[in-house]
Amino acid sequence: MKILAIDTSTEYLSLAIADNGRILARFHEKEDMKHSSLLVPTIDKLLKKCGLKLKDINAIALSIGPGSFTGLRIGVATCKGINLALGIPIVAVPTLDAIAYNFIASERVLCPLIDAKKQKVYACFYKGTERLSDYMLLDMEGLLKKIDKPTLVFGSAIKIYGERCKENRLVRISTKDWHPKAEIVAKLGLAKALRRQFANPYKLAPLYLHSKYCQVKKI
């Protein structure tokens, strides 16, 4: 199964084409939110590099959020357009899942922290590839109160709340590149596509995690 994977949730534009899990081509560059002008041409370049046409793609794996409102809307709109034109199904991959996958080798509980503005963060708890909580939108004080196991934290919010994180003796901060990568989105998307967990393109929308949609569970 050939997968086109797309992530537009951060300042990086990340794309990949995979065939049954094997990465054929990838693009992962900091583009300072120029996604609207670069996304479609870059997809075309990757397809040409692989000797493929868009109609050869079996499914699109889209990093659905949370993240940049504008970036996510661009990704969703592009995928909807492709689906409308060619009928290629879409699988939605939560961005926090893709971020956490960068650190699955850690023995600690994983907690990606993404700045959500207005003194809040997007977060979720993982152990390896297992998600331990719902996706959350909350303030740092509330998040730190929930950490009762050795936990590795990483993400854009560390620049803002790193010192606060250090106040909890169970927290360890990672400075490793945390950005979601399209090859990971492709891997997670393939698993969903093989289970035929396709999104309804008419209802597809970015995962913004507004408060009324958030449910928080203890680890």
N, C-alpha and C positions, 0 to 999 in steps of 0.2 A: 504494500500500500504506500503510495507516494503522498507525503504530507508537505504542505506549505505552512510553515510556522511564522507567526508574526507577533512581535511585541513592540508596542508604541507607548508603553506606560510611563517611561522615564525620559530623560534627556538623550538616552541612547536609542538609536533605531536598530533593532535586532531582528534579522530574518534568517530563515534556514529552509532548505529543501532536504527532505529525508525520504529514503526508500526502505520500508520495513525496519526502521530504526537506524539505518546507516546514513550518516550525513553526507550528502552529495555536494552541497555548497552552503556557505553561510556568510552573513554580513552582520557585524556588530561594531558600530562606531558611534561616538558621541557626536550628535548632530545638532545639539542645542535647539531641540524642538522644531526642526525644519521638516517634520514628518510629512506634512501635507504636500510638499513639493517633491520629496525624495522617495516616498513609499512605493508608488506604482513603478517609476523608472527602475528602482533597485530590484523589485520583484522581477521585472522583465530581464534585467542583466543576469540575475541568478538562474532564471530559466534557460536563457541562452547558453550560459556556462555549462549547464547540465545537458544541453541538447534536447530540452523539453519545451512543450507549449503549455499554456495555462490549462487547456482542456485535458492534459495528461495527469493533472493533479487529482487525486481521489478524495482528499479532504483538506480543509484548512483548520489549523489549530491556532486559535486566537487567545492571546493573553488578555483577559477580560477586565482586569483591575483587582483591587483599587490601585490608583495611581493618578497621573496627570489627567485632569478632566478633558482637556483639549486633545491630548495624545490618544486617549482611549476612544474618543468620539471618531477620530480619524481612522483608527483601526477598525472599529465597528462598521463605519460607513463603507470602507473599502471592501470588507468581507461581504457585506450585504449586496454591494454592487456586483461582485464576482458571482455570488450565489444567484442573483437575479438573471445575470447574463448566461451563465453556464450550468447552473444547478449544482455546483460543487457544495457538498454539505460542510457545515461548520461545527467544530467542537470548541467549547469555551473552557479555557484553563485559568483558574484563579491565579492572579499574579503572585500572591503571597506563597502559593504552593511552589511556583517556579523559583522564587527567591530562596526559599528554605532548602530546596534541592541542592543548592550550591554547597551546603554544609552537612549533608546526610551522614558523612563519616564521623561526625562528632558524637561522643557518648553522652553529651549533655542534651537536655531539652533545648529545642531551637525556638527562637522567637524573632522573626523579622519585624523590624520597626520602621514604618514609613511615615514621614511627616505628612499629616493631614491638615495642617494649618489650624488656626484658631486654638492653639495649645492642645491639640489632640494628635493621636497617632493611630495608624492602622496597624493591627498586630494579629498574630495567631500563634498558637503553641503546637510544636511538632516533636515527635521522637522518631528520628530517621525519616521514613516516608509516611509515617502514620500521623494524621492530624488529630490533635488532642483537644482542640477547642473549636468553637465557632470563629468565624472571622469577626474581628472586633474593631470598634471605633471608640476610643476612650482617652482620658488624660493619663499622663505618666504616673501620677500618684495612684490612680486606680489600677494601672497595669502592674506596678511594682508590688502592690499589696497581694497580687495573685501569684507571684513567683515564690514558691516554697520548695523548689528543687534546683539543683545546679543547672543554670540556664545560660546558653550562648545567645547574645543579642547582636544584631547587625542591621544595616540599612541606612537610609537617608536621615532618619531622625537622630542617629547617633551624634551627628555634628551639633545638634541642638541640645540633646538630653544626655549626652555621654556622662557628664559629671553626676547627674541625678542617678544614672544607672549604677554608678560605682558605689552609691550609698547602700546598695543591697549586697551583702557579702556573698550571696549565691550567684551573682551575675558576673559573667565574663564577657568582655566586648571583643568582637572580631573586626579587624580593619581590612580583611580580605575583600576583594571585589565582590559585592553582593548583587549587582544588577541582574535582573532577569535576562536569561539568554535564550534565544530562539531554539537552539538545539535541545534545551531542556523542555521548552514548550512543545516541541515536536515529539519528544519521548512521552510526555504526559498525555499529549493529545492523541497519539497513536493508541495508547491503552484505552482511551474513551471511544475512539473511532471503532476499534475492533469489537467493543461492546455495543456499538451503534447508539452511543449516548450523544446524539446530535442535537444541537440547539435549534429551536424554532427561529428561522431567520427574521420572521415578522415581529417576534417579541424580543429579539436579541438586543441587549442594552448593556452598557458598561456597569460593572459592579462598583458602585460609588460608596456603599456602606453608610448611607444616611442613617441617623440614629434610630429611626423607627424600624429599620430593617435589621438592626444588630441585636443579637442575643449573646450574652456572655456566660460561659460556663467555667467552672473551676477546672484546673488541669486534672 
